[in-house]
């Protein structure tokens, strides 16, 4: 099919007072011009044409960031979003879990349907309650023993053959590996 033409961000007016900003399916090709959002708590950019996570550094009030179904290859430039509690970068083209070390308040992380082959770089996320890694290329359950608050772990549609490294997860109530 024909490639969609990205929208001109200048045609989208953003309310500086808005706490919830929802721009799903707007053909946004680049994250820019969001600095005006001084109070934003939820930013939803599902089903756009975004290739890079960028220009969000000033949105330090952000609690929830949804980048589901874009064209993102790398988790980056999130270090300053220290209030973030929910992050969804499902249905992108990520190969690695990275760039999350500073997001110590994160409670829910969704990375479904990417190209991730290893569970890694999550040790700082000690508040994490839900980790959703379904439909990736993960072969082993590993590097999650510091996630003491984890109660839901979704690993379905991966390449996992055995249950291991789960003993430390004393709060785990939901485990899906189908």
C-alpha positions in Angstrom: 0.0 0.0 0.0 1.0 3.6 -0.2 3.0 5.1 2.6 0.9 7.5 4.7 2.0 11.1 4.6 2.8 12.5 8.0 0.6 15.3 9.3 2.1 18.8 9.7 2.3 19.2 13.5 1.6 22.9 13.2 -2.0 22.1 12.2 -2.6 20.4 15.6 -3.4 22.8 18.3 -2.4 21.7 21.8 -4.0 23.1 25.0 -1.2 24.1 27.4 -3.6 23.4 30.3 -4.5 19.9 29.2 -3.7 17.0 31.5 -4.8 14.3 29.1 -3.7 14.6 25.4 -5.0 12.0 23.0 -3.7 12.1 19.4 -4.4 8.5 18.3 -4.2 7.8 14.5 -3.2 11.4 13.6 -0.4 10.4 11.2 2.1 12.1 13.4 5.6 11.4 12.0 7.7 13.2 14.5 7.2 14.1 18.2 7.6 17.9 18.3 5.9 20.9 19.6 4.7 19.2 22.8 6.8 21.4 25.1 3.7 23.7 25.5 2.0 21.0 27.6 3.0 22.2 31.1 0.5 20.1 33.0 0.2 16.9 30.9 -0.2 13.7 32.8 -1.3 11.3 30.0 0.0 11.5 26.4 -1.4 9.0 24.0 0.1 8.8 20.6 -1.2 5.4 19.4 -1.2 4.4 15.7 0.9 7.1 14.3 4.1 7.1 12.1 6.6 8.0 14.9 10.1 6.7 14.3 11.9 8.2 17.3 11.2 8.9 20.9 12.3 12.5 21.2 11.5 16.0 22.4 9.7 14.8 25.5 12.3 15.9 28.0 10.3 18.9 29.3 7.2 16.9 30.0 8.2 16.1 33.5 4.6 15.9 34.8 4.0 12.9 32.5 2.6 9.8 34.3 1.5 7.8 31.3 3.0 7.6 27.8 1.4 5.5 25.1 3.3 5.0 21.9 1.5 1.8 20.8 1.7 0.9 17.1 4.3 3.2 15.7 7.7 2.6 14.0 10.0 3.0 17.0 13.3 1.1 17.0 14.9 2.3 20.2 13.8 3.2 23.7 15.6 6.5 24.3 15.3 10.0 25.7 13.0 9.1 28.6 15.5 9.8 31.4 13.9 13.0 32.5 10.3 11.6 32.8 10.9 10.4 36.4 7.2 10.6 37.3 6.2 8.0 34.6 4.1 5.2 35.9 2.8 3.6 32.7 4.7 3.1 29.5 3.4 1.4 26.4 5.7 0.9 23.4 3.9 -2.2 22.1 3.7 -3.0 18.4 6.9 -1.2 17.4 10.2 -2.6 16.2 12.2 -2.6 19.4 15.1 -5.0 19.7 16.3 -4.2 23.2 14.9 -3.2 26.6 17.0 -0.2 27.5 16.9 3.4 28.5 14.6 2.8 31.5 17.0 3.1 34.4 15.7 6.5 35.7 12.0 5.5 35.5 11.9 4.3 39.0 8.2 5.0 39.5 7.2 2.8 36.6 4.3 0.5 37.5 3.3 -0.9 34.2 5.5 -1.6 31.2 4.0 -2.9 27.9 6.4 -4.0 25.1 4.2 -6.5 23.3 4.9 -7.5 19.7 8.4 -6.2 19.2 11.6 -8.0 18.3 13.0 -8.2 21.8 15.1 -11.3 22.4 16.3 -10.8 26.0 14.8 -9.6 29.3 17.3 -7.1 30.5 17.9 -3.6 32.1 14.9 -3.7 34.4 16.7 -3.9 37.7 15.9 -0.3 38.7 12.2 -0.7 38.2 11.4 -1.8 41.7 7.9 -0.4 41.7 7.0 -2.4 38.6 3.7 -4.3 39.0 2.9 -5.4 35.5 5.4 -6.5 32.8 3.9 -7.4 29.4 6.4 -8.9 26.9 4.1 -11.1 24.8 4.9 -11.8 21.1 8.6 -11.2 21.1 11.6 -13.4 20.7 12.5 -14.0 24.3 14.1 -17.4 25.1 14.7 -17.2 28.9 13.1 -15.8 32.0 15.9 -13.8 33.5 17.0 -10.6 35.1 13.7 -10.0 36.9 14.6 -11.1 40.4 14.8 -7.5 41.7 11.2 -6.8 40.7 9.8 -7.5 44.1 6.4 -5.8 43.4 5.7 -7.6 40.2 2.3 -9.2 40.3 1.6 -9.8 36.6 4.1 -11.2 34.1 3.0 -11.9 30.5 5.4 -13.8 28.3 3.1 -15.5 25.8 4.1 -16.1 22.2 7.9 -16.1 22.9 10.5 -18.9 22.7 10.5 -19.8 26.4 10.9 -23.5 27.2 11.3 -23.5 31.0 10.2 -21.7 34.1 13.1 -20.3 36.0 14.2 -17.3 38.0 10.8 -16.7 39.4 11.4 -17.6 43.1 12.2 -14.0 44.2 8.8 -12.7 42.8 6.8 -13.3 45.9 4.0 -11.1 44.8 3.5 -12.7 41.4 -0.2 -13.7 41.0 -0.5 -13.8 37.2 2.0 -15.6 35.0 1.2 -16.2 31.3 3.6 -18.0 29.1 1.2 -19.4 26.5 
